[in-house]
């Protein structure tokens, strides 16, 4: 059994934010049916030129594992009729199409509620309802609006785009949890409802702590000078940042260290062989260590530069000091811990062959995740239409001829 | 039910950010979230924050603990452990992030509590999660290093730098909220609770999926081109405005479709610019090939840098071109769109006074969010102990006297 294997989701989704939300549901057992335009499918399938035309991109594959794909022409009234029929048997309808699209197609909330009041209708928009509701939005725009740019990078450089697609995947995460909260409400009351999310809101959520630490503390009403960029610093924490190791080359293999409290500081001193500094006034608490961070950083780097980044990482971590390595992409995909816990997994694709992908972050002991490949376009037309509409192969062929499927 | 999760009771044994985030999101949607804190000073987040006043809660704590209740309980004392176990019989979720093995070491591990309450969802957030590094300490910085986020952020001529958002700590909290909700749904079907976990490192990893696709695309030429663009901002360049030096605001545009690029040229009065080259190369090459992207970016910046930030933003957005501004922290917290959506609200704290804070992205039709301030330490001892442990005021006084409460 899987936690959500009694749930059916119809997904009108594209790119990364929406697909992330429903992929999480699929990992936990939900039947997620992507409803795609016949012939073309989602734009993500072809967003990057691959080595051979017609082959799905890894961008698409990574974001749509464990799902099903059907084709349906929603610009045709007959297609819309079929969608509404299927919606009677679904639990969730999800979309992250542009503002107003679902309404224009005739499958907005009011229309769907009328055919199935138990339906949880969830929309993930860019800006969402409000003064900017019609404005278009992508990952980097959400990150710019929500503070990721202004809070990332160096004081002497412009606002910097994070290397994480937090605007998109971060939004997908929030879509995932919001749908499940609505599902709980329905489990208790029997009622569906409308759920709305905006990428700009989702993005802001990840910035609460820097907003609090770097500004709200002194300026709780935010009327004054904005927060500045701090590189890898965290005010009040030392050591906090990256340090050169023996094998640091270019930008690879720095050691990341973050000492949070006195116990970890003592553990660090032990590793450095500097227990004589245990009582030193300069380092007696976080605030003092921050004041004297130059001395702290020098002492730490004198040690890290004597050994490899991986060696430094394990030595510190095993001694109870938070540490890591600034891993590059190949290092991440071959990380023994991530592979052992199946955060990095091997999957097979009918055209692309074997590849490594990322697994499921929320882990349920009684709902194990088996990662399956993303579906080819329309791969599940036969089984899904048979189940939800009772269509035979012949009927499907007719609908294909009409351009409905 | 007036709120989606108002039938859910959570005991949150939390410190700092990750578990506090998960609990806060549940509290916003109506769950009764009781934070269990050590008597005396409580969650270190209350005080271990630079710039926090000596005798009042930090904004860091307040931001992460809105809408919750607080009780004090010393879990290092046997009597405290007994009381916790009694209360655990009467709740739906125990949520913790004290560190690998800490709860078990106190006699409050998953097996113990789930035997007392088979319907209990036991939720643990740790830095690395089960696997070879499961006992390693870690924070957001460490997770961002290990999962490749730092390697992929910043500038080619600078060391790796961390994204400012708390991708790992907040992210693992968001995923945990989802894991708990999925487990609650499974409980509706089976009658049983279970163990759920998320890892801070996994949260960052999942926000790296799109950059990580490069690891699988040996044969895809375009991806190789993107790989060479690590830490360059990829397809977008922040464009200066008249306010860049005062407000630190830059314009971010992601116009990947020909009609968007046409609209943009119209706005800046350069219709026909690079027309032949664009037709030959296609819309993506325009943004990636320096022979085209350099003149393209110059033309756009020539326009933006003679306009005020918000003026540039609205003009371009209304032309249906995806655009954003790298808002600074003061701008974000006063932005009309966020304020209208109530994503940023004003709250009163009994000691700190009025403050502005981000709230939740989860907008459920049938679960309106009323933001309440974070609790003072032990604020809800009387009410919660009466309800969950049957204690009278006298019982509490005795327990306080021996330092258990």
Interface residues (C-beta under 8 A of the other chain):
Chain A: X1 X3 X4 X6 X7 X16 X20 X24 X28 X48 X49 X50 X51 X57 X58 X59 X62 X63 X126 X127 X128 X129 X130 X131 X132 X135 X136 X137 X138 X139 X140 X141 X142 X143 X144 X145 X146 X147 X148 X149 X150 X151 X152 X153 X154 X157 X158 X159 X160 X161 X162 X163 X164 X165 X166 X168 X169 X170 X173 X174 X176 X177 X178 X180 X181 X182 X183 X184 X185 X187 X188 X189 X191 X193 X194 X195 X196 X197 X198 X200 X201 X202 X203 X204 X205 X206 X207 X208 X209 X210 X211 X212 X213 X214 X215 X216 X217 X218 X220 X221 X222 X223 X224 X225 X226 X227 X229 X231 X232 X234 X235 X236 X240 X241 X242 X251 X252 X254 X256 X258 X260 X261 X264 X286 X287 X290 X317 X318 X320 X321 X322 X323 X324 X325 X326 X327 X328 X329 X330 X331 X332 X333 X335 X336 X337 X338 X340 X341 X343 X344 X352 X355 X356 X357 X358 X361 X362 X363 X364 X365 X366 X367
Chain B: X1 X4 X5 X7 X8 X17 X25 X29 X44 X48 X49 X50 X51 X52 X58 X59 X60 X62 X63 X64 X127 X128 X129 X130 X131 X132 X133 X136 X137 X138 X139 X141 X142 X143 X144 X145 X146 X147 X148 X149 X150 X151 X152 X153 X154 X155 X158 X159 X160 X161 X162 X163 X164 X165 X166 X167 X169 X170 X171 X172 X174 X175 X176 X177 X178 X179 X181 X182 X183 X184 X185 X186 X188 X189 X190 X192 X194 X195 X196 X197 X198 X199 X201 X202 X203 X204 X205 X206 X207 X208 X209 X210 X211 X212 X213 X214 X215 X216 X217 X219 X220 X221 X222 X223 X226 X227 X230 X231 X233 X234 X236 X238 X244 X247 X248 X250 X252 X254 X317 X318 X320 X321 X322 X323 X324 X325 X326 X327 X328 X329 X330 X331 X332 X333 X334 X335 X336 X337 X338 X340 X341 X343 X344 X346 X352 X353 X354 X355 X356 X357 X358 X360 X361 X362 X363 X364 X365 X366 X367
